[in-house]
Amino acid sequence: MLRQLSFKAGIEKIVLLSFTLAFSCLLFFSFYTYGRLEKRITLLAENTSIHHDIIYVFLSTSACTGLFLIVLYLIVRTSLSGKKQQQEKLQRFNFALARQVDNKAKEILEIFDRVSDGFFSLDRNWVFTYVNSSAEQTLAQAKGSLLGKNIWEHHTTATAAFREACFEAREKQRYQHLESFYKPTQRNFEIHIYPSPNGISVYFTDITERKDAEKKVLKSSRMYATISEVNQAIVYADNQEKLFRDICHVVVESGKFRMAWIGLIDKESKMVVPVNHAGHEEGYLSTIRISVDDCGPTGLAIREGLHFICNNIAADPEMAAWREEALSRDYRSSIALPIMKSGEPFGSFSLYSREENFFDQEETRLLDEVVQDISFALEAFDNETSLREKEQEILDMNEQLRELASSLQNIREEERTYIAREIHDELGQQLTAIKLDAAWLDRKIEGDTPIKQRVGSIISMLSNVIHSIRKIAMQLRPSVLDDLGLVEALKWQSRDFQNRYSIPIAFQYPEDPPALAAASATGLFRIFQETLTNIARHAEATAITASIRVCGQQLVMTIADNGKGFDPTAVKKKRTLGLLGMKERTLMMKGTYDITSRPGEGTCLSVSIPLDTHNQLTQCVS
């Protein structure tokens, strides 16, 4: 616009000069013509009036022409003077505007220099056109050495991702955003690239603290998840080997460690022997030998009972003996934690990371909790093993007591059989002989004398005694059990019970009952006797049902009454000897015992014992 105004002002000056020159030429021509004309008219000396008319016309025309030129000149000059004032005013405005623009530009540049974020601009040839102070510090080069220089020639440490984003922004004229790690400063930056037809502008923010915070949160979350899974492994592990295997696997898979291993102390050699590991071990444990007395991380952790951290394996002198092997497997930092058992060193738990300075305070605290949980689990395993051993001892003792009780029961049955036989055979025969002698005396005594009455009384008493002896012998050991088997013995016992207590018994049994061992038959008979005795004493029943049936490989005996019933849980707390004796007899026969009852609803007892293989049946037979 300034060029256009200057051009117009030049044209106006030329026009003004042209009018001045034309007016001068006109005056000169008028006077010159007038002089020539006057001389010629004077020489002709003809008509004076015509002469004056011509002169008058000429002078009038010249005067009008001159006046017109003067007016036109004044108009042009006035116009040019106004335009010149406008031009000067415009120039002053443009100057003020340019000064404001310069001030704003300086202010903006100062703002760019004061901001903590970096900013620089490049033209289409990748040449620096502006660099602020923050960018100058980040790039570690002065502005003077950067401005006018190609970025790719003076900034060779730029990442491939940044370079690719710059080219894409320039070529596609599209905004680019990325996050990049700048190795020279070891900082993370968030980069915004804004394209324009003249180049690109790069704006970058240091986000190292934010990334570190995010990393720390992610790391803590991962460790807490790892601790949770370790605790689950401890809960589900039932032995030491499974515990160590699962823990190593969890910390590598969930904790993202490079490698983890657990070693136990060999008390004789004082060596730490690896027992489990997970991750990228790659033969590391077979190439190293670690002693409790070593000055390395594991030895120090075990001796001092505290964790030992090596956050820079490449530079830590404590790792000198194992540095080469560790670095070749990309182990950059490690931690060794002591595993205690009952307050004594038991082993070590070592973990390796591919990152330097990986183990911070929070990480270490959580890992300390892990080894404490491991120690607790190991002690729990020992306690559980001790409890299992004691339980086994109790079971063995119970089995021995049961065998002893079974032996005593057999001895008791044998004694009862022997006593019943002796009473029946010896005492019964002797009393029978006495009764026969008394009957002979009774026949020999004549008349109804007191002696004959006394003998008759003796004979009657002997008959009662013989009957009692037979009854006692049957109670001690019913001969029908040995002679005819279990079913006939139960039938006899049922008839005897009905006759004694007037309580009817409905007894069901198979037509062809299986043969049982003498001990099993005796046990079932005694349980049957004890049950009927309990019903007579406590049940107040009016009817009883009993059955013997074969079901598969089991012989099942069931006895039920319609008495007043009872609460089995309350009876169990009383530990009544009758029910306990029946249960023990059942266990001696390798069977199962079940009693169900409710107050007012009667009682049902069921005993099931295994049959011999030659008595197996495929279905239940009543």
TIKEMAR-66531 format. One record per residue (C-alpha): x, y, z. Coordinates in steps of 0.1 Angstrom, whole numbers, plus 2048, in hexadecimal, padded with zeros to 3 digits. Example, Ala and Ser with C-alpha at 12.3 -4.5 7.8 and 13.67 -1.06 7.14 Angstrom:
2
87B7D384E/8897F5847/
//
This chain:
622
800800800/81D818808/82B8117E5/80A8197D5/80883A7E8/82B8447DE/82483C7BA/8048527BA/81786F7CB/83286E7AF/81786F794/80788D7A5/8288A07A6/82D899780/80A8A6778/8108C678D/8318CC77B/8208C6759/8058E0761/8208FA76B/8348F374C/8158F6736/80B917746/82E925741/82E91A71C/80C929717/81794B725/83694B710/8229416F1/80895C6F8/8219786FC/83596C6DF/81696A6C8/80A98B6D4/82B99C6CB/82C98C6A9/8089956A3/80C9B96AE/82A9BE697/8179B0679/7F89C5680/80D9E4684/81E9DD663/7FD9D8652/7EE9F7663/7CD9EF656/7AE9EE66B/7B59F968E/7949ED69C/79A9CA690/7BD9CC69E/7AF9D46C0/7949B96BE/7AE99F6B5/7C49AA6D1/7A79AA6E9/79C9876DF/7BF97B6E1/7C598A703/7A497E710/7AA95A704/7CD95B712/7C0969733/7A594E736/7BD93372C/7D693F746/7BB943760/7AF920759/7D291275C/7D792677D/7B691878B/7BF8F5780/7E18F878F/7D39047B0/7BA8E77B0/7D58CD7A9/7EC8DD7C2/7D18DC7DD/7CA8B87D5/7EE8AE7D6/7F38C17F6/7D68AD807/7E388D7FA/805895806/7F789B829/7E487A828/80486981C/817878839/7FC86E851/7FB84B842/821849845/81F854869/80483A86F/81881F85E/837828872/823826892/813805887/8357F787E/8428028A0/8257F18B1/82A7D289D/84F7D28A6/8467D78CB/82C7BB8CA/8447A48B8/85F7AC8D2/8457A68EE/83A7858DE/85E77B8DA/8657848FE/84776F908/8547528F4/875756904/866758927/850739924/85E719933/853704915/8697028F6/8607128D5/8727158B4/86871B890/87670D86F/87271884B/86B70082F/8906F982C/8916EE850/8A570D85A/8A071C87D/88F73D87B/8887418A0/89272F8C0/8877398E3/89C737902/88D71690F/8937058ED/8B67138EE/8BC70390F/8AC6E2905/8C06E08E5/8DF6EB8F8/8E97038DC/8E87298DB/8CF73B8C5/8EA74A8B0/8F87288A7/8D571C89E/8C473888B/8C9734866/8D571086A/8C56F085E/8B66DD87B/8C06BA86E/8E46C586B/8E76D588E/8CE6BE8A0/8D969B899/8CC68D8BA/8A76918AF/8936728B1/886661892/86266689D/86768C8A0/87868E87E/85C67A86E/84169087F/8526B0872/8536A484F/82F699850/8246BA85E/8366CE843/82C6B8826/8086B1830/8036D3842/7F46C085F/7F86C6884/80D6AB895/80F6A18B9/8276888CA/8396808EA/85F6798E8/87C6718FE/89A6888F8/8B9675901/8D2692905/8BD6A1921/8AD68092D/88C69292C/86A68A91E/8586A4908/8366A98FA/83A6B88D7/8216CC8C2/82A6D489E/8166EF88C/81A6F1866/817710850/82071782B/840727836/84C70A84C/8436FB86F/842707893/84C6EE8AE/8406F28D1/84C6D98EC/8446D5911/8596C292A/8426A6938/85D69394A/84D69896C/82B68E95F/83A66F94E/84D66696D/82D66A982/81A654969/83563B969/83663B98F/810636991/81161A977/82E60A989/81C60C9AB/7FC5FE99C/8105E298C/8225DA9AD/8015DA9C1/7F25C39A7/8115AD9AA/80E5AD9D0/7EA5A29CD/7F35859B6/81057B9CD/7F857A9EA/7E05649D6/7FD54D9CD/80554B9F2/7E15439FB/7DE5289E0/8015199E4/8014F99F9/8274F39F9/8475059F7/8504FC9D3/82F5079C5/8315289D9/8545319CB/84B5279A8/82B53C9A8/83A55A9B8/85755C99F/83E558982/827573990/84258E996/84F589973/82E588961/81B5A3975/8395B7983/84B5B8961/86C5AF970/8875A295A/88E584970/887577993/89655B9A6/89454C9C9/8B253B9D9/8B45279FA/8D2525A11/8E5504A12/8F0504A37/90D4EDA30/91D4FFA13/90E521A1C/9065259F7/8E55359EA/8D651A9D4/8BD5269BA/89D5129BC/8845259A6/88654198C/872552971/87856A955/89756F93F/8B055A953/8C354E935/8DB539949/8E4555961/8DF540981/8F5524974/91253B96D/91354C98F/91B53F9B2/90E5529D0/91854C9F4/909559A14/92B569A1B/92D57C9FA/92E5A19FA/9145A29DD/8F05AC9E1/8E35899E9/8FE582A04/8F95A4A14/8D35A1A14/8D557FA25/8EF588A3F/8DF5A9A48/8BB59EA45/8B35BDA30/8AD5C4A0B/8CA5CE9F5/8C45E49D7/8DB5E89B8/8CB6029A2/8E860498A/8F85E3984/9105F296A/920608984/91A5F89A6/93A5E99B4/9265CF9C8/91C5BF9A7/93F5BD999/94059799B/91F593988/91E5B3973/9285A4951/90F588953/8F459E95F/8F85BA945/8FA5A0929/8D7596933/8CB5BA935/8C95BB95B/8CD5E0964/8C25E0988/8BB5C69A3/8AF5C09C6/8B65A49DE/89E59D9FA/8A4585A17/88B569A1E/888562A43/879544A53/872542A78/889561A7C/8A7550A6B/8B4556A47/8A553CA30/8AD549A0D/8AB5679F6/8935769DC/8A45899C0/89459D9A4/8A45AF986/8975CB970/8A35D894E/89F5FC95A/8B960E96F/8AD61E990/88E60898F/88B6009B4/87E61E9C6/8726219EA/84E6169E3/8595F99CD/8715ED9E8/8565F0A04/83E5DA9F0/8595C09E9/8625BFA0E/83D5B6A14/84059B9FA/85D589A0C/84B58EA2D/82D57CA1F/844561A11/85455CA33/83155AA43/826540A29/84552BA30/83F52BA55/81A522A4E/826505A38/83B4F9A55/81F4FDA6E/8074EBA56/8204CFA51/8234CCA77/7FD4CCA7A/7FA4B2A5F/81449CA70/8014A0A91/7E049AA80/7EF47BA70/7FC470A92/7D9475AA1/7C9462A84/7E2446A89/7DC446AAE/7B6446AA8/7BB429A90/7CF417AAA/7B541FAC4/79A413AAD/7AE3F3AA6/7B23EFACB/78D3F5AD1/7863DCAB5/79D3C4AC5/78D3C9AE7/76B3C5AD7/7763A5AC7/78539AAE8/7653A4AFA/750391AE1/766373AE4/764376B0A/73E37AB08/73C35CAF1/753348B08/73F353B27/71E34CB16/72A32AB0B/737322B2E/71832EB3F/70231BB26/7172FCB25/7272F8B47/71030BB5F/6F1303B4B/6FA2DEB4A/7022DDB6F/6E22EFB78/6CF2D7B61/6E02BAB73/6D72C8B95/6B32CDB89/6B22A9B7E/6BF29EBA0/6A62B4BB1/68A2A5B9B/696282BA5/69528CBCA/67229ABC4/667279BB6/676265BD2/665279BEE/64326CBF6/626282C00/6222A7C02/63C2AFC1C/64E2CFC21/66E2BFC13/65B2B6BF3/64F2DABF1/6722E7BF7/67F2D0BDB/6642DCBC4/66D2FFBCB/6922F8BC4/6882E8BA3/674307B9A/69131EBA3/6A9308B8F/69230BB71/692331B75/6B7332B79/6BC31CB5A/6A5334B47/6B8352B53/6D9342B4A/6CD33BB27/6C135FB25/6E236DB31/6F5357B19/6DF363AFD/6E5387B07/70A381B09/70C370AE8/6EE363AD6/6F6342AC7/6DE348AAB/6F7363A9E/713349A9B/6FC32DA90/6E333EA78/6F2360A6F/6EB385A73/6C7386A65/6BB36AA7C/6CC37AA99/6BB39BA92/69938AA8E/69E379AB0/6A939AAC0/68A3ABAB1/672390ABF/683392AE1/6803B8AE1/65B3B7AD8/65539EAF3/6673B2B0D/65B3D6B05/63B3D0AF0/6483E6AD4/6413D7AB2/65F3D5A99/65A3D2A73/67A3C1A67/6823BEA42/69F3A9A35/6AB39AA15/6A1376A0C/6C536CA06/6DA382A1D/700383A15/718372A2C/72B389A43/74B386A56/74537DA7B/75239FA86/73B3B2A6F/71D39DA79/7243A2A9D/7293C7A99/7083CCA87/6F63B6AA1/7043CBABE/6FA3EBAAD/6D73DDAA8/6D63D3ACD/6E33F6AD9/6CA408AC2/6AC3F4AD0/6B83FAAF3/6BA420AED/697420ADE/68940DAFC/69A425B14/696447B04/680448AE5/65D441AF3/656431AD1/63741CAC8/64540CAA8/666403A99/6713FBA75/6923E9A6D/6A13DCA4D/6C03CCA3F/6C73D1A1A/6E33CDA02/6EB3EB9EC/7083E79D4/7273DE9E8/7173EAA09/7013D9A23/6EA3F2A32/6D73EEA53/6BC408A5C/6A940BA7C/68D426A81/67442EA9C/657446AA0/662452AC2/668475AD0/68847AABE/6A5491AC8/6BE4ABABC/6DD498AAE/6F34B7AB2/6EB4B9AD7/6F1494ADC/713497ACA/71E4B1AE3/715499B00/72B47EAF0/713462AFB/725441AFD/70942DAED/709441ACC/72F444ACD/73341EAD2/71C418AB3/730430A9E/751421AA8/7443FEAA1/73A40AA7E/75C41AA78/76D3F9A83/7593E8A67/765404A4E/74140FA4B/72D42FA4E/715439A69/6F9452A67/6DD45CA7F/6C1474A78/6A8481A90/69249EA99/67F4A5AB9/65C496AB5/664485A94/676465A9F/699458A97/6A9445A7B/6CA433A7D/6DC427A5E/6FC412A5D/70E408A3D/72B3F0A3B/73F3E3A1D/7393C0A11/7533A7A06/75A3A79E0/7473869DC/7283969EB/7273B49D4/7043BB9C4/6FB3D49A9/6DB3E19B8/6CA3E69DA/6B93C79E7/6A13C9A04/
//
